Amino acid sequence: MPVIRRLRRVVRRAVRRKVDLSHPRRSPLGSTVVNCVVYENGRRQPCDGSAADALRRVRKRGRGFVWIGLHEPTEVEFARYAEVFGLHPLAVEDAVQAHQRPKVERYGDTLFTALKTCVYVPHDELTPTSEIVDTGELMVFTGPDFVITVRHGRHGSLGPLRETLEAAPEQLAKGPAAVLHAIADQVVDDYLAVADAVRDDVDDVENVVFSERAQRGDSGRIYQLKRELLELRRAAGPLERPMLGLATRPEPPVGPEIQPYFRDVVDHLTRLNEQIAGYDSLLDSILQAHLAQVTVVQNSDMRKITAWAAIIAVPTMVCGVYGMNFEHMPELKWRYGYPLVIGLMATVCVVLHRSFRRNGWL
């Protein structure tokens, strides 16, 4: 089983999404503007001007939309986009400062969606300080003719997703709501991948706790795993209700043709939250079993200490009596007194030792 888990981890590392910089319009990582693209009928159109020019072009033609990708913009850098696209100041503040709870909020005809991105951190061995789940944030502004994504963190690149959508123009032609669905679907799929990887750590901890390799320090590893699992729960748990709202209630620009796709996202989130709850419950049981094992070991140690103390008490008592130095004590002048007392102490100690071993104390 450990060999199979290691192979699974190697496969996950090999297939993990890489940041693709090959696209001609994609800026190098580290710059604020990652991408600015116009789509008409699901197909990419040349766009050499500014974001304002792209938006004017789309609104003049009455079709298509603009997709702008930003990476950790400052308040000043994002202000010009907020002015061009008419974004609400509260949503702008949330997008720039990040550290938001997953949510979907409406500001006029614009939806503001806050998502947490998650990635599994590979490690050779789980320790009480291991980082298992690394999180970032992704904000999405979805309007009638634009999509603005703001990414915070080292991961969660949307480059591969953009290229996947461009390979399916019939889906991209459904407008900004299709992009929002694709982003939410990718984020939730990443959650599922992290949950599957965490399952291996849970299995490893469980096997160690119920094996001869169990140690008292294993409680720290279990607790750390619970803390890292909490990061995944904080990302996935609050997202289920907003996604359910998009799947069941008309929320322009999310139309009826896109709502069934959000129901699929909700199904995945429901399964994921049940999976996380199951892991947490299992870790609680493992922790309780481990603490019970520690208590049993401590009781065993105490019995051994008590047994040896009882054995040592016999010669200690005899030596203590004869060490009182009274002048008139029986058998002080007897020739065989010393060997007899030593033999008696040894015999009593041997009898006690055998008795304790027979009762499982030693």
Disulfide bonds with the S-S distance in Angstrom:
none
